[in-house]
């Protein structure tokens, strides 16, 4: 490849993914402020973010706060007492940026998800381009994520999962980039690894958004070490060939642990800055015991340790006790929570067995949708994936697992491992209400599996006729994805439509 061709390829490697990202942004931002209500768990995270802006930590809101917010009131809504938060503040601070710029309204608390969801498209496209060496394949991956219904809806609401998905994809992309980076520098061991440091930051933010990010951190931290050890032992590093496996693993693993895991821990603690600064407020409310899941935190609650170092020690002690309180609540009390009509077993998530209805309202004026005689007008926002992507993605994951076993290529392992560690842990929590939209962290990697299969078919095409067939198949597949997206678009965005039109989109009873 000539220098000019390399420059052109590098330029298109950014132009294409950025163009797809802009398309994703336009689709997601259009009418994102409607409906102008707090939907589903927005009632927690939108208000938590506003409280962080106003006070630096999350306070309880008054009983009628939702109605007041939806009517335009933004003051006098908090009680002054810290609330029991069940997730770290990393994702809520990002939501707070949108509220800081645009205010406490539906657009303000959703715009951050729009931006982060769109950026996920960019990172995924660039990751797939790196994995396949093809800008076209990267853009195909970005387009699939752009037109997936689950990711689309989660990019338009103030829930935490789309932020978790973004940081997980970024972390995995950094680990893959580190794999390429070190293979050009195997002549000696390098303690400073820029991509590993970036991965540590990303995984720390993932865990600081929702705790289940720790599973991806652990899996891909190990994969980074395994990839490098194998590369060194397979003859690319003369020094490693003379060392044993244990020595090589330690020389690779210890710096990686510091760069990825320890740095992730520091970033995670940083997401709790509001708690640490305002630990006295939490001690006053929770430190003497709270409910059945929290014992008293210790005598220091009534007699703080003097001095700056003493207060710092007390703050971290309280943070530890708060984590224990959350763990006990999650391990025991949540299992006795009332069933939710849209909860689902994770075994059905990969085939979108039980979508989640965030908001449903009927009995709109007939002039709003002009139904058939005897019909009515309804509005629904449903978190559901694009069936074409999800059903083909389940098959692609099985193909990726088989290809990984047969070829032992690291590329096939990326989507398989990422989906497994984002999915399997939920099987231990089926006694409590859990929801299929948690799978938004899995769909980018499911898409990677789909694109790897397409790329393998393209690579195997030996004749122009075969290449034409693969191209035609890919074009038809993308067309079907787009058509499916627009068919379900009204129930993804809360458009007022005739009841019959809504029911035509509910293909199965479990989707209602």
NUTOR-150401 format. One record per residue (C-alpha): residue number from 1; residue in three letters; x, y, z. Coordinates in pm, whole numbers. Example, Ala and Ser with C-alpha at 12.3 -4.5 7.8 and 13.67 -1.06 7.14 Angstrom:
2
(1; 'ALA'; (1230; -450; 780))
(2; 'SER'; (1367; -106; 714))
REM end
This chain:
512
(1; 'UNK'; (0; 0; 0))
(2; 'UNK'; (141; 339; -97))
(3; 'UNK'; (179; 623; 150))
(4; 'UNK'; (-109; 812; -15))
(5; 'UNK'; (-332; 505; 10))
(6; 'UNK'; (-241; 464; 378))
(7; 'UNK'; (-330; 829; 449))
(8; 'UNK'; (-655; 793; 259))
(9; 'UNK'; (-744; 472; 444))
(10; 'UNK'; (-666; 635; 778))
(11; 'UNK'; (-880; 937; 692))
(12; 'UNK'; (-1175; 724; 584))
(13; 'UNK'; (-1125; 521; 898))
(14; 'UNK'; (-1243; 829; 1085))
(15; 'UNK'; (-1475; 990; 830))
(16; 'UNK'; (-1694; 681; 795))
(17; 'UNK'; (-1744; 609; 1166))
(18; 'UNK'; (-1799; 978; 1243))
(19; 'UNK'; (-2066; 999; 972))
(20; 'UNK'; (-2245; 697; 1120))
(21; 'UNK'; (-2214; 854; 1466))
(22; 'UNK'; (-2375; 1176; 1347))
(23; 'UNK'; (-2661; 974; 1201))
(24; 'UNK'; (-2704; 797; 1534))
(25; 'UNK'; (-2705; 1130; 1716))
(26; 'UNK'; (-2971; 1284; 1491))
(27; 'UNK'; (-3197; 981; 1528))
(28; 'UNK'; (-3158; 979; 1906))
(29; 'UNK'; (-3190; 1351; 1974))
(30; 'UNK'; (-3502; 1402; 1761))
(31; 'UNK'; (-3794; 1471; 2000))
(32; 'UNK'; (-3593; 1327; 2289))
(33; 'UNK'; (-3774; 1563; 2527))
(34; 'UNK'; (-4104; 1380; 2473))
(35; 'UNK'; (-4290; 1256; 2662))
(36; 'UNK'; (-4219; 1532; 2914))
(37; 'UNK'; (-4247; 1306; 3217))
(38; 'UNK'; (-4021; 1101; 3439))
(39; 'UNK'; (-4047; 752; 3291))
(40; 'UNK'; (-3971; 433; 3479))
(41; 'UNK'; (-3642; 462; 3677))
(42; 'UNK'; (-3581; 816; 3552))
(43; 'UNK'; (-3762; 902; 3873))
(44; 'UNK'; (-3441; 805; 4056))
(45; 'UNK'; (-3149; 899; 3836))
(46; 'UNK'; (-3272; 1231; 3694))
(47; 'UNK'; (-3346; 1355; 4044))
(48; 'UNK'; (-3025; 1208; 4188))
(49; 'UNK'; (-2826; 1396; 3925))
(50; 'UNK'; (-3004; 1721; 4008))
(51; 'UNK'; (-2933; 1670; 4377))
(52; 'UNK'; (-2564; 1616; 4300))
(53; 'UNK'; (-2561; 1947; 4115))
(54; 'UNK'; (-2733; 2136; 4393))
(55; 'UNK'; (-2571; 1983; 4701))
(56; 'UNK'; (-2284; 1756; 4596))
(57; 'UNK'; (-2457; 1443; 4725))
(58; 'UNK'; (-2791; 1271; 4670))
(59; 'UNK'; (-3077; 1382; 4894))
(60; 'UNK'; (-3430; 1253; 4941))
(61; 'UNK'; (-3701; 1431; 4744))
(62; 'UNK'; (-4044; 1529; 4865))
(63; 'UNK'; (-4334; 1295; 4797))
(64; 'UNK'; (-4485; 1503; 4516))
(65; 'UNK'; (-4152; 1596; 4356))
(66; 'UNK'; (-4227; 1424; 4024))
(67; 'UNK'; (-4542; 1628; 3967))
(68; 'UNK'; (-4364; 1948; 4064))
(69; 'UNK'; (-4071; 1879; 3830))
(70; 'UNK'; (-4302; 1795; 3540))
(71; 'UNK'; (-4487; 2121; 3599))
(72; 'UNK'; (-4162; 2318; 3578))
(73; 'UNK'; (-4070; 2370; 3942))
(74; 'UNK'; (-3705; 2301; 4031))
(75; 'UNK'; (-3664; 2441; 4384))
(76; 'UNK'; (-3778; 2332; 4726))
(77; 'UNK'; (-3798; 1968; 4621))
(78; 'UNK'; (-3546; 1805; 4858))
(79; 'UNK'; (-3572; 1717; 5225))
(80; 'UNK'; (-3209; 1776; 5322))
(81; 'UNK'; (-3153; 1411; 5422))
(82; 'UNK'; (-2914; 1192; 5222))
(83; 'UNK'; (-3086; 912; 5037))
(84; 'UNK'; (-2987; 548; 5016))
(85; 'UNK'; (-2831; 521; 4671))
(86; 'UNK'; (-2796; 173; 4522))
(87; 'UNK'; (-2548; 266; 4247))
(88; 'UNK'; (-2231; 479; 4247))
(89; 'UNK'; (-2252; 836; 4122))
(90; 'UNK'; (-2040; 807; 3804))
(91; 'UNK'; (-2330; 781; 3561))
(92; 'UNK'; (-2544; 1029; 3754))
(93; 'UNK'; (-2275; 1295; 3728))
(94; 'UNK'; (-2283; 1257; 3349))
(95; 'UNK'; (-2662; 1300; 3353))
(96; 'UNK'; (-2604; 1606; 3570))
(97; 'UNK'; (-2396; 1770; 3295))
(98; 'UNK'; (-2701; 1779; 3071))
(99; 'UNK'; (-2916; 1916; 3353))
(100; 'UNK'; (-2654; 2182; 3427))
(101; 'UNK'; (-2663; 2304; 3067))
(102; 'UNK'; (-3032; 2262; 2981))
(103; 'UNK'; (-3207; 2251; 3318))
(104; 'UNK'; (-3425; 2002; 3501))
(105; 'UNK'; (-3658; 1899; 3223))
(106; 'UNK'; (-3695; 1594; 3001))
(107; 'UNK'; (-3444; 1719; 2745))
(108; 'UNK'; (-3196; 1815; 3016))
(109; 'UNK'; (-3195; 1481; 3193))
(110; 'UNK'; (-3188; 1277; 2867))
(111; 'UNK'; (-2939; 1462; 2648))
(112; 'UNK'; (-2635; 1307; 2818))
(113; 'UNK'; (-2762; 960; 2727))
(114; 'UNK'; (-2805; 1077; 2366))
(115; 'UNK'; (-2444; 1194; 2348))
(116; 'UNK'; (-2297; 891; 2522))
(117; 'UNK'; (-2511; 648; 2322))
(118; 'UNK'; (-2395; 812; 1999))
(119; 'UNK'; (-2032; 803; 2107))
(120; 'UNK'; (-2070; 432; 2173))
(121; 'UNK'; (-2144; 393; 1802))
(122; 'UNK'; (-1817; 569; 1720))
(123; 'UNK'; (-1608; 360; 1960))
(124; 'UNK'; (-1767; 36; 1838))
(125; 'UNK'; (-1705; 124; 1473))
(126; 'UNK'; (-1341; 204; 1543))
(127; 'UNK'; (-1301; -114; 1753))
(128; 'UNK'; (-1439; -334; 1474))
(129; 'UNK'; (-1222; -156; 1218))
(130; 'UNK'; (-918; -240; 1430))
(131; 'UNK'; (-1028; -602; 1469))
(132; 'UNK'; (-1104; -660; 1101))
(133; 'UNK'; (-879; -408; 926))
(134; 'UNK'; (-1185; -288; 731))
(135; 'UNK'; (-1345; 55; 755))
(136; 'UNK'; (-1654; -86; 584))
(137; 'UNK'; (-1695; -354; 852))
(138; 'UNK'; (-1650; -90; 1120))
(139; 'UNK'; (-1924; 123; 963))
(140; 'UNK'; (-2153; -182; 935))
(141; 'UNK'; (-2111; -240; 1308))
(142; 'UNK'; (-2185; 125; 1379))
(143; 'UNK'; (-2497; 115; 1162))
(144; 'UNK'; (-2625; -197; 1336))
(145; 'UNK'; (-2591; -30; 1676))
(146; 'UNK'; (-2748; 287; 1538))
(147; 'UNK'; (-3061; 98; 1431))
(148; 'UNK'; (-3094; -132; 1730))
(149; 'UNK'; (-3411; -51; 1921))
(150; 'UNK'; (-3287; -137; 2270))
(151; 'UNK'; (-2974; 75; 2243))
(152; 'UNK'; (-3178; 349; 2074))
(153; 'UNK'; (-3428; 373; 2360))
(154; 'UNK'; (-3163; 347; 2631))
(155; 'UNK'; (-2981; 634; 2456))
(156; 'UNK'; (-3291; 850; 2502))
(157; 'UNK'; (-3368; 802; 2871))
(158; 'UNK'; (-3198; 894; 3198))
(159; 'UNK'; (-3107; 542; 3309))
(160; 'UNK'; (-2754; 429; 3389))
(161; 'UNK'; (-2715; 128; 3163))
(162; 'UNK'; (-2620; 312; 2844))
(163; 'UNK'; (-2334; 478; 3032))
(164; 'UNK'; (-2221; 140; 3159))
(165; 'UNK'; (-2230; 5; 2802))
(166; 'UNK'; (-2023; 299; 2677))
(167; 'UNK'; (-1747; 259; 2935))
(168; 'UNK'; (-1738; -120; 2887))
(169; 'UNK'; (-1700; -84; 2510))
(170; 'UNK'; (-1432; 182; 2561))
(171; 'UNK'; (-1246; -42; 2806))
(172; 'UNK'; (-1250; -340; 2573))
(173; 'UNK'; (-1143; -118; 2282))
(174; 'UNK'; (-844; 0; 2488))
(175; 'UNK'; (-745; -357; 2573))
(176; 'UNK'; (-757; -453; 2204))
(177; 'UNK'; (-554; -143; 2115))
(178; 'UNK'; (-300; -237; 2383))
(179; 'UNK'; (-269; -580; 2223))
(180; 'UNK'; (-166; -419; 1894))
(181; 'UNK'; (54; -160; 2065))
(182; 'UNK'; (268; -410; 2257))
(183; 'UNK'; (318; -641; 1959))
(184; 'UNK'; (523; -370; 1795))
(185; 'UNK'; (734; -337; 2114))
(186; 'UNK'; (803; -691; 2234))
(187; 'UNK'; (1178; -632; 2243))
(188; 'UNK'; (1157; -547; 2613))
(189; 'UNK'; (905; -524; 2894))
(190; 'UNK'; (732; -189; 2925))
(191; 'UNK'; (580; -77; 3254))
(192; 'UNK'; (417; 232; 3102))
(193; 'UNK'; (129; 121; 2884))
(194; 'UNK'; (-91; 411; 2769))
(195; 'UNK'; (-373; 190; 2645))
(196; 'UNK'; (-379; -11; 2966))
(197; 'UNK'; (-400; 311; 3166))
(198; 'UNK'; (-688; 426; 2947))
(199; 'UNK'; (-857; 88; 3000))
(200; 'UNK'; (-819; 130; 3375))
(201; 'UNK'; (-994; 467; 3360))
(202; 'UNK'; (-1275; 329; 3144))
(203; 'UNK'; (-1333; 20; 3354))
(204; 'UNK'; (-1321; 233; 3668))
(205; 'UNK'; (-1596; 452; 3525))
(206; 'UNK'; (-1792; 140; 3429))
(207; 'UNK'; (-1778; 13; 3787))
(208; 'UNK'; (-1849; 366; 3909))
(209; 'UNK'; (-2170; 361; 3704))
(210; 'UNK'; (-2299; 15; 3795))
(211; 'UNK'; (-2115; -246; 3996))
(212; 'UNK'; (-2154; -524; 3739))
(213; 'UNK'; (-1881; -354; 3535))
(214; 'UNK'; (-1636; -540; 3760))
(215; 'UNK'; (-1695; -866; 3573))
(216; 'UNK'; (-1582; -717; 3242))
(217; 'UNK'; (-1285; -554; 3416))
(218; 'UNK'; (-1173; -889; 3557))
(219; 'UNK'; (-1223; -1081; 3231))
(220; 'UNK'; (-1045; -839; 3000))
(221; 'UNK'; (-771; -765; 3251))
(222; 'UNK'; (-693; -1137; 3238))
(223; 'UNK'; (-724; -1143; 2859))
(224; 'UNK'; (-471; -859; 2827))
(225; 'UNK'; (-221; -1063; 3028))
(226; 'UNK'; (-294; -1389; 2844))
(227; 'UNK'; (-258; -1227; 2502))
(228; 'UNK'; (80; -1077; 2587))
(229; 'UNK'; (219; -1386; 2761))
(230; 'UNK'; (126; -1603; 2463))
(231; 'UNK'; (281; -1353; 2221))
(232; 'UNK'; (606; -1350; 2415))
(233; 'UNK'; (623; -1727; 2462))
(234; 'UNK'; (547; -1802; 2097))
(235; 'UNK'; (883; -1669; 1992))
(236; 'UNK'; (826; -1298; 1948))
(237; 'UNK'; (1034; -1219; 2258))
(238; 'UNK'; (1372; -1399; 2287))
(239; 'UNK'; (1400; -1320; 2660))
(240; 'UNK'; (1059; -1472; 2737))
(241; 'UNK'; (1154; -1797; 2561))
(242; 'UNK'; (1428; -1850; 2818))
(243; 'UNK'; (1198; -1769; 3113))
(244; 'UNK'; (936; -2000; 3257))
(245; 'UNK'; (563; -1941; 3225))
(246; 'UNK'; (536; -1818; 3583))
(247; 'UNK'; (813; -1561; 3547))
(248; 'UNK'; (675; -1433; 3218))
(249; 'UNK'; (322; -1412; 3359))
(250; 'UNK'; (440; -1219; 3664))
(251; 'UNK'; (648; -976; 3457))
(252; 'UNK'; (345; -910; 3238))
(253; 'UNK'; (67; -941; 3496))
(254; 'UNK'; (195; -726; 3782))
(255; 'UNK'; (228; -404; 3577))
(256; 'UNK'; (-103; -482; 3405))
(257; 'UNK'; (-272; -524; 3744))
(258; 'UNK'; (-144; -183; 3850))
(259; 'UNK'; (-232; -11; 3522))
(260; 'UNK'; (-578; -163; 3483))
(261; 'UNK'; (-715; -288; 3815))
(262; 'UNK'; (-557; -51; 4066))
(263; 'UNK'; (-621; 253; 3847))
(264; 'UNK'; (-981; 137; 3798))
(265; 'UNK'; (-1014; 120; 4177))
(266; 'UNK'; (-888; 477; 4213))
(267; 'UNK'; (-1131; 602; 3948))
(268; 'UNK'; (-1411; 407; 4117))
(269; 'UNK'; (-1337; 575; 4450))
(270; 'UNK'; (-1337; 912; 4276))
(271; 'UNK'; (-1699; 856; 4174))
(272; 'UNK'; (-1780; 851; 4547))
(273; 'UNK'; (-1628; 1193; 4610))
(274; 'UNK'; (-1968; 1340; 4704))
(275; 'UNK'; (-2013; 1074; 4970))
(276; 'UNK'; (-1662; 1118; 5107))
(277; 'UNK'; (-1696; 1495; 5134))
(278; 'UNK'; (-2040; 1475; 5295))
(279; 'UNK'; (-1985; 1158; 5498))
(280; 'UNK'; (-2115; 1329; 5814))
(281; 'UNK'; (-2462; 1351; 5661))
(282; 'UNK'; (-2462; 980; 5580))
(283; 'UNK'; (-2331; 891; 5925))
(284; 'UNK'; (-2608; 1093; 6088))
(285; 'UNK'; (-2879; 907; 5896))
(286; 'UNK'; (-2738; 557; 5852))
(287; 'UNK'; (-2449; 528; 6099))
(288; 'UNK'; (-2659; 426; 6399))
(289; 'UNK'; (-2817; 138; 6209))
(290; 'UNK'; (-3079; 149; 5939))
(291; 'UNK'; (-3350; -110; 5886))
(292; 'UNK'; (-3271; -479; 5904))
(293; 'UNK'; (-2970; -473; 5672))
(294; 'UNK'; (-2746; -222; 5844))
(295; 'UNK'; (-2586; -248; 6187))
(296; 'UNK'; (-2435; 58; 6363))
(297; 'UNK'; (-2116; 170; 6197))
(298; 'UNK'; (-1909; 229; 6510))
(299; 'UNK'; (-1838; 468; 6794))
(300; 'UNK'; (-1664; 713; 6559))
(301; 'UNK'; (-2007; 817; 6432))
(302; 'UNK'; (-2073; 996; 6763))
(303; 'UNK'; (-1709; 1074; 6842))
(304; 'UNK'; (-1531; 1162; 6516))
(305; 'UNK'; (-1158; 1102; 6498))
(306; 'UNK'; (-984; 1442; 6535))
(307; 'UNK'; (-762; 1597; 6272))
(308; 'UNK'; (-761; 1590; 5893))
(309; 'UNK'; (-623; 1238; 5871))
(310; 'UNK'; (-875; 1122; 6127))
(311; 'UNK'; (-1166; 1268; 5933))
(312; 'UNK'; (-1032; 1113; 5613))
(313; 'UNK'; (-1014; 776; 5788))
(314; 'UNK'; (-1370; 816; 5914))
(315; 'UNK'; (-1493; 905; 5565))
(316; 'UNK'; (-1349; 588; 5415))
(317; 'UNK'; (-1475; 378; 5707))
(318; 'UNK'; (-1824; 513; 5643))
(319; 'UNK'; (-1792; 442; 5272))
(320; 'UNK'; (-1698; 83; 5357))
(321; 'UNK'; (-1998; 47; 5589))
(322; 'UNK'; (-2223; 194; 5321))
(323; 'UNK'; (-2100; -68; 5076))
(324; 'UNK'; (-2166; -343; 5330))
(325; 'UNK'; (-2515; -203; 5379))
(326; 'UNK'; (-2577; -210; 5005))
(327; 'UNK'; (-2440; -562; 4975))
(328; 'UNK'; (-2664; -692; 5253))
(329; 'UNK'; (-2963; -524; 5093))
(330; 'UNK'; (-2880; -670; 4751))
(331; 'UNK'; (-2802; -1016; 4887))
(332; 'UNK'; (-3107; -1052; 5110))
(333; 'UNK'; (-3381; -792; 5097))
(334; 'UNK'; (-3405; -762; 4718))
(335; 'UNK'; (-3481; -1132; 4691))
(336; 'UNK'; (-3806; -1069; 4877))
(337; 'UNK'; (-3907; -773; 4659))
(338; 'UNK'; (-4247; -783; 4493))
(339; 'UNK'; (-4252; -927; 4139))
(340; 'UNK'; (-4252; -669; 3860))
(341; 'UNK'; (-4476; -719; 3554))
(342; 'UNK'; (-4181; -666; 3317))
(343; 'UNK'; (-3912; -861; 3497))
(344; 'UNK'; (-3756; -1147; 3302))
(345; 'UNK'; (-3518; -1437; 3332))
(346; 'UNK'; (-3183; -1366; 3163))
(347; 'UNK'; (-3209; -1691; 2970))
(348; 'UNK'; (-3445; -1509; 2732))
(349; 'UNK'; (-3251; -1184; 2697))
(350; 'UNK'; (-3046; -1284; 2392))
(351; 'UNK'; (-3364; -1343; 2191))
(352; 'UNK'; (-3553; -1043; 2335))
(353; 'UNK'; (-3816; -1262; 2501))
(354; 'UNK'; (-3955; -996; 2739))
(355; 'UNK'; (-3919; -626; 2647))
(356; 'UNK'; (-3985; -358; 2909))
(357; 'UNK'; (-4262; -102; 2877))
(358; 'UNK'; (-4139; 224; 3027))
(359; 'UNK'; (-4459; 419; 2974))
(360; 'UNK'; (-4804; 344; 2837))
(361; 'UNK'; (-5104; 574; 2808))
(362; 'UNK'; (-5430; 533; 2623))
(363; 'UNK'; (-5750; 728; 2564))
(364; 'UNK'; (-5595; 1017; 2374))
(365; 'UNK'; (-5832; 1231; 2165))
(366; 'UNK'; (-5917; 1051; 1841))
(367; 'UNK'; (-5794; 1354; 1648))
(368; 'UNK'; (-5439; 1274; 1769))
(369; 'UNK'; (-5409; 959; 1556))
(370; 'UNK'; (-5729; 921; 1347))
(371; 'UNK'; (-5796; 552; 1418))
(372; 'UNK'; (-6041; 327; 1236))
(373; 'UNK'; (-6403; 348; 1348))
(374; 'UNK'; (-6433; 214; 1702))
(375; 'UNK'; (-6058; 242; 1760))
(376; 'UNK'; (-5856; 446; 2009))
(377; 'UNK'; (-5522; 627; 2035))
(378; 'UNK'; (-5237; 504; 2253))
(379; 'UNK'; (-4877; 596; 2335))
(380; 'UNK'; (-4606; 356; 2448))
(381; 'UNK'; (-4232; 367; 2505))
(382; 'UNK'; (-4099; 11; 2494))
(383; 'UNK'; (-3739; -94; 2551))
(384; 'UNK'; (-3705; -362; 2287))
(385; 'UNK'; (-3427; -463; 2052))
(386; 'UNK'; (-3440; -485; 1677))
(387; 'UNK'; (-3553; -846; 1613))
(388; 'UNK'; (-3336; -880; 1301))
(389; 'UNK'; (-3023; -789; 1499))
(390; 'UNK'; (-3101; -983; 1815))
(391; 'UNK'; (-3215; -1308; 1656))
(392; 'UNK'; (-2932; -1316; 1405))
(393; 'UNK'; (-2696; -1204; 1681))
(394; 'UNK'; (-2780; -1507; 1894))
(395; 'UNK'; (-2681; -1731; 1601))
(396; 'UNK'; (-2367; -1525; 1538))
(397; 'UNK'; (-2260; -1569; 1900))
(398; 'UNK'; (-2292; -1945; 1869))
(399; 'UNK'; (-2090; -1931; 1545))
(400; 'UNK'; (-1829; -1714; 1719))
(401; 'UNK'; (-1797; -1963; 2004))
(402; 'UNK'; (-1748; -2248; 1760))
(403; 'UNK'; (-1498; -2047; 1553))
(404; 'UNK'; (-1304; -1952; 1867))
(405; 'UNK'; (-1277; -2316; 1972))
(406; 'UNK'; (-1168; -2428; 1626))
(407; 'UNK'; (-935; -2144; 1525))
(408; 'UNK'; (-830; -2013; 1869))
(409; 'UNK'; (-825; -1666; 1714))
(410; 'UNK'; (-842; -1388; 1970))
(411; 'UNK'; (-1091; -1196; 1755))
(412; 'UNK'; (-1368; -1450; 1809))
(413; 'UNK'; (-1298; -1449; 2180))
(414; 'UNK'; (-1371; -1080; 2225))
(415; 'UNK'; (-1749; -1091; 2165))
(416; 'UNK'; (-1791; -1431; 2330))
(417; 'UNK'; (-1615; -1334; 2653))
(418; 'UNK'; (-1773; -987; 2669))
(419; 'UNK'; (-2126; -1125; 2630))
(420; 'UNK'; (-2071; -1410; 2875))
(421; 'UNK'; (-1933; -1192; 3155))
(422; 'UNK'; (-2209; -934; 3100))
(423; 'UNK'; (-2481; -1200; 3096))
(424; 'UNK'; (-2401; -1503; 3311))
(425; 'UNK'; (-2368; -1318; 3647))
(426; 'UNK'; (-2736; -1221; 3626))
(427; 'UNK'; (-2834; -1587; 3658))
(428; 'UNK'; (-2733; -1566; 4024))
(429; 'UNK'; (-2989; -1290; 4085))
(430; 'UNK'; (-3303; -1437; 3932))
(431; 'UNK'; (-3484; -1434; 4267))
(432; 'UNK'; (-3519; -1056; 4239))
(433; 'UNK'; (-3677; -840; 3968))
(434; 'UNK'; (-3427; -800; 3684))
(435; 'UNK'; (-3494; -664; 3336))
(436; 'UNK'; (-3395; -736; 2980))
(437; 'UNK'; (-3267; -384; 2919))
(438; 'UNK'; (-2960; -477; 3126))
(439; 'UNK'; (-2853; -651; 2802))
(440; 'UNK'; (-2773; -313; 2647))
(441; 'UNK'; (-2416; -375; 2764))
(442; 'UNK'; (-2415; -696; 2557))
(443; 'UNK'; (-2556; -577; 2225))
(444; 'UNK'; (-2237; -399; 2103))
(445; 'UNK'; (-2048; -728; 2138))
(446; 'UNK'; (-2331; -927; 1982))
(447; 'UNK'; (-2296; -692; 1686))
(448; 'UNK'; (-1922; -759; 1679))
(449; 'UNK'; (-2005; -1129; 1645))
(450; 'UNK'; (-2240; -1055; 1354))
(451; 'UNK'; (-1982; -843; 1173))
(452; 'UNK'; (-1704; -1096; 1230))
(453; 'UNK'; (-1922; -1360; 1063))
(454; 'UNK'; (-1989; -1126; 767))
(455; 'UNK'; (-1619; -1040; 746))
(456; 'UNK'; (-1528; -1410; 746))
(457; 'UNK'; (-1772; -1474; 463))
(458; 'UNK'; (-1625; -1182; 268))
(459; 'UNK'; (-1270; -1306; 325))
(460; 'UNK'; (-1365; -1655; 210))
(461; 'UNK'; (-1521; -1525; -114))
(462; 'UNK'; (-1272; -1637; -377))
(463; 'UNK'; (-1450; -1526; -694))
(464; 'UNK'; (-1634; -1212; -807))
(465; 'UNK'; (-1960; -1408; -796))
(466; 'UNK'; (-1899; -1509; -435))
(467; 'UNK'; (-1807; -1153; -339))
(468; 'UNK'; (-2124; -1028; -508))
(469; 'UNK'; (-2335; -1277; -312))
(470; 'UNK'; (-2177; -1171; 20))
(471; 'UNK'; (-2223; -803; -66))
(472; 'UNK'; (-2584; -863; -167))
(473; 'UNK'; (-2649; -1058; 153))
(474; 'UNK'; (-2498; -780; 363))
(475; 'UNK'; (-2701; -514; 183))
(476; 'UNK'; (-3026; -708; 223))
(477; 'UNK'; (-2946; -769; 589))
(478; 'UNK'; (-2883; -398; 656))
(479; 'UNK'; (-3198; -304; 467))
(480; 'UNK'; (-3402; -545; 678))
(481; 'UNK'; (-3251; -396; 993))
(482; 'UNK'; (-3345; -41; 888))
(483; 'UNK'; (-3698; -142; 783))
(484; 'UNK'; (-3750; -324; 1113))
(485; 'UNK'; (-3626; -20; 1305))
(486; 'UNK'; (-3869; 216; 1134))
(487; 'UNK'; (-4155; -31; 1178))
(488; 'UNK'; (-4103; -36; 1556))
(489; 'UNK'; (-4002; 331; 1578))
(490; 'UNK'; (-4345; 454; 1701))
(491; 'UNK'; (-4335; 226; 2007))
(492; 'UNK'; (-3972; 313; 2075))
(493; 'UNK'; (-4036; 686; 2085))
(494; 'UNK'; (-4383; 717; 2240))
(495; 'UNK'; (-4561; 836; 1927))
(496; 'UNK'; (-4941; 851; 1956))
(497; 'UNK'; (-5076; 585; 1719))
(498; 'UNK'; (-5399; 387; 1671))
(499; 'UNK'; (-5440; 94; 1906))
(500; 'UNK'; (-5451; -145; 1609))
(501; 'UNK'; (-5114; -14; 1487))
(502; 'UNK'; (-4968; -62; 1832))
(503; 'UNK'; (-5104; -416; 1860))
(504; 'UNK'; (-4963; -505; 1515))
(505; 'UNK'; (-4616; -441; 1659))
(506; 'UNK'; (-4669; -669; 1956))
(507; 'UNK'; (-4580; -993; 1780))
(508; 'UNK'; (-4594; -1209; 2091))
(509; 'UNK'; (-4799; -1202; 2410))
(510; 'UNK'; (-4478; -1168; 2610))
(511; 'UNK'; (-4410; -837; 2435))
(512; 'UNK'; (-4725; -681; 2583))
REM end
